[in-house]
Amino acid sequence: LRLEPLVTPLVAAFQSRARNKSVTIEIQVRQDREIYGIPGEIRQIIANLLSNSIDAVPSRGRIRLRISSAAERTGRCRSGTRFTIADNGSGIPAEYRQRLFEPFFTTKQEIGTGLGLWVCRSIVEKHGGAIRLRSSTTPGCSGTAFSVFLPSGSPTTLETDLPLAS
């Protein structure tokens, strides 16, 4: 699959929520390399990260979603696709960053379950990829970026929830 056909309708689905906050969502597609993946699960990652960004940005905020071909940053040297969702929100305090992917940990108080990023990381790892976070709380240049790398590798590494026929 390619990511752009998944991203475009998701962004459209979130446009009314973004418009209510006067938030701009920009999509940048540099190169959309084909990857193996389960479309519904990849959509879930993108939707969760996009929803979190909309919650985090102030009125008249900006979110950028970028898709590009990439090489893995670890020692395995695999090629694939990276998508990044970056916002100009207030950023995530350093003391929370280590715990963000833990189940039931949330920074959203009443509205968060603390499961979204945990599920995202689980799906990314199931697809053989990696998720990274960069965030700054510095006034005037605050914001957060989640970057997801998905390899172009073989589909034999993916597990589905369907039982195998005997």
C-alpha positions as CSV (number, residue, x, y, z in Angstrom):
1,L,0.0,0.0,0.0
2,R,0.9,3.6,-0.3
3,L,0.3,6.2,2.5
4,E,-1.1,9.1,0.5
5,P,-4.4,7.3,-0.4
6,L,-4.9,6.6,3.4
7,V,-3.9,10.1,4.6
8,T,-6.0,12.2,2.2
9,P,-9.4,10.9,3.4
10,L,-8.3,10.9,7.0
11,V,-7.3,14.5,6.9
12,A,-10.7,15.3,5.2
13,A,-12.5,13.5,8.0
14,F,-10.7,15.7,10.6
15,Q,-11.1,19.0,8.7
16,S,-14.3,20.1,10.4
17,R,-12.8,19.5,13.9
18,A,-9.7,21.4,12.8
19,R,-11.8,24.2,11.3
20,N,-13.6,24.6,14.6
21,K,-10.3,25.5,16.1
22,S,-9.0,27.5,13.1
23,V,-6.3,24.9,12.7
24,T,-4.6,24.4,9.4
25,I,-3.5,20.9,8.3
26,E,-0.9,20.7,5.5
27,I,-0.1,17.5,3.7
28,Q,3.4,17.3,2.0
29,V,4.1,14.2,-0.1
30,R,7.8,14.1,-1.1
31,Q,7.8,10.4,-2.1
32,D,5.3,7.7,-1.3
33,R,7.2,4.4,-1.5
34,E,5.1,1.3,-1.5
35,I,5.1,-0.6,1.8
36,Y,3.5,-3.8,3.1
37,G,0.9,-3.1,5.8
38,I,-2.5,-3.6,7.1
39,P,-4.5,-0.5,5.9
40,G,-6.9,-0.3,8.8
41,E,-4.1,-0.4,11.3
42,I,-2.0,2.2,9.5
43,R,-5.1,4.4,9.4
44,Q,-5.5,4.0,13.1
45,I,-1.9,5.2,13.7
46,I,-2.4,8.3,11.5
47,A,-5.9,9.1,12.9
48,N,-4.6,8.9,16.5
49,L,-1.6,11.1,15.9
50,L,-3.6,13.6,13.9
51,S,-6.3,13.7,16.6
52,N,-3.7,14.2,19.3
53,S,-2.2,17.1,17.3
54,I,-5.5,18.8,16.9
55,D,-6.1,18.6,20.7
56,A,-2.6,20.0,21.3
57,V,-2.5,23.0,19.0
58,P,-3.9,26.4,20.0
59,S,-6.5,28.2,17.9
60,R,-5.0,29.2,14.6
61,G,-2.4,26.5,15.0
62,R,-0.7,24.4,12.3
63,I,-0.2,20.7,11.7
64,R,2.0,19.3,9.0
65,L,1.8,15.8,7.8
66,R,4.8,14.8,5.7
67,I,5.3,11.5,3.7
68,S,8.7,10.7,2.3
69,S,10.9,7.7,1.4
70,A,13.4,7.0,4.2
71,A,16.1,4.8,5.4
72,E,15.8,3.2,8.9
73,R,17.8,5.1,11.6
74,T,18.9,2.0,13.4
75,G,21.6,-0.4,12.3
76,R,19.3,-2.6,10.1
77,C,19.6,-0.2,7.0
78,R,16.2,-0.9,5.6
79,S,14.4,1.3,3.2
80,G,10.8,2.4,3.6
81,T,8.5,5.3,4.2
82,R,8.5,7.8,7.0
83,F,5.5,9.9,7.9
84,T,5.7,12.7,10.3
85,I,2.9,14.6,12.0
86,A,4.2,17.9,13.5
87,D,2.3,20.6,15.3
88,N,3.0,24.0,16.9
89,G,1.3,23.2,20.2
90,S,2.7,23.8,23.6
91,G,4.9,20.7,23.5
92,I,5.2,17.8,25.9
93,P,7.1,18.4,29.1
94,A,10.3,16.3,29.3
95,E,9.1,14.5,32.4
96,Y,6.2,13.0,30.5
97,R,8.0,11.9,27.3
98,Q,9.4,8.6,28.7
99,R,6.0,7.5,29.7
100,L,3.9,8.5,26.7
101,F,3.8,5.0,25.2
102,E,2.8,3.3,28.5
103,P,-0.8,2.0,28.6
104,F,-3.2,4.3,30.6
105,F,-0.7,7.2,30.8
106,T,-2.3,10.4,29.5
107,T,-1.5,14.1,29.6
108,K,-5.1,15.0,28.6
109,Q,-6.7,14.7,32.1
110,E,-10.5,14.1,31.6
111,I,-10.5,13.3,27.9
112,G,-7.7,10.9,27.4
113,T,-7.7,7.1,28.0
114,G,-3.9,6.7,27.7
115,L,-4.2,4.0,25.2
116,G,-3.8,5.7,21.9
117,L,0.0,6.0,21.7
118,W,0.4,2.6,23.3
119,V,-1.7,1.1,20.5
120,C,0.2,3.1,17.9
121,R,3.5,1.8,19.0
122,S,2.2,-1.7,19.1
123,I,0.9,-1.5,15.5
124,V,4.2,0.2,14.3
125,E,6.3,-2.6,15.9
126,K,4.0,-5.3,14.5
127,H,4.7,-3.8,11.0
128,G,8.5,-3.9,11.8
129,G,8.8,-0.1,12.1
130,A,9.7,2.5,14.6
131,I,8.0,5.5,16.1
132,R,10.0,8.5,17.5
133,L,9.0,11.7,19.3
134,R,10.6,15.1,19.3
135,S,9.0,17.9,21.4
136,S,9.9,21.3,22.7
137,T,8.1,23.4,25.4
138,T,10.3,26.5,24.7
139,P,8.0,29.5,24.4
140,G,8.0,30.8,20.8
141,C,9.2,27.6,19.3
142,S,7.2,24.9,21.0
143,G,5.7,21.9,19.3
144,T,5.7,18.2,18.9
145,A,6.6,15.8,16.1
146,F,5.9,12.1,15.9
147,S,7.8,10.3,13.2
148,V,6.8,6.8,12.0
149,F,9.1,4.6,9.9
150,L,7.5,1.7,8.1
151,P,9.8,-0.6,6.1
152,S,9.3,-1.7,2.5
153,G,10.1,-5.3,3.6
154,S,8.3,-8.5,3.0
155,P,4.7,-9.1,4.1
156,T,5.7,-12.4,5.7
157,T,6.6,-10.5,8.9
158,L,3.1,-9.2,9.4
159,E,0.7,-11.1,11.5
160,T,-3.1,-10.7,11.1
161,D,-5.8,-11.4,13.5
162,L,-7.3,-14.1,11.2
163,P,-6.7,-17.7,12.1
164,L,-4.7,-19.8,9.6
165,A,-6.5,-22.4,7.6
166,S,-5.5,-26.0,8.4
